Amino acid sequence: MTSIKPAGSDPAARPKRRSFSPEYKLRIVAEYDAAPKNEKGAVLRRERLYHSHVKEWRAARDAGVLEKLVDKRTSPARPKKSAAEAENEKLRRQVERLEKELARNKAALEVMGKASALLDMLSESAD
């Protein structure tokens, strides 16, 4: 006999994969490296991490990859763009997009013109 679930019941939510910010990774690697040898495991257990996480993050830090990933948008040292600069950037992106679209349309018109000329030539030769 099969069981029928009520329409309103929702199955258990699927677990979500954790993601870690670059700031978090740098902080944990620094904390792990500063911890005495017998307390490194406690750091990993508290954060629910594996040694492989720290090893991978340390390699990325040493390669200079993590520093590049730090979100500079939230950095207090980053000056805020003026409204005019923001508008200029927006308009530049729009112009680039429109120029690409124009080039694509010109190419399509050229192909259509050649196809039309070819059809005209074929219809004249058929007469």
KAFENZI-V766858 format. One record per helix or strand. SS is the DSSP state (hx for helix, st for strand). FROM is the first residue (numbers start at 1). TO is the last residue. If there is no record, write none. Layout:
SS_FROM_TO, SS_FROM_TO
This chain:
hx_22_34, hx_37_47, hx_51_62, hx_65_69, hx_72_74, hx_83_126
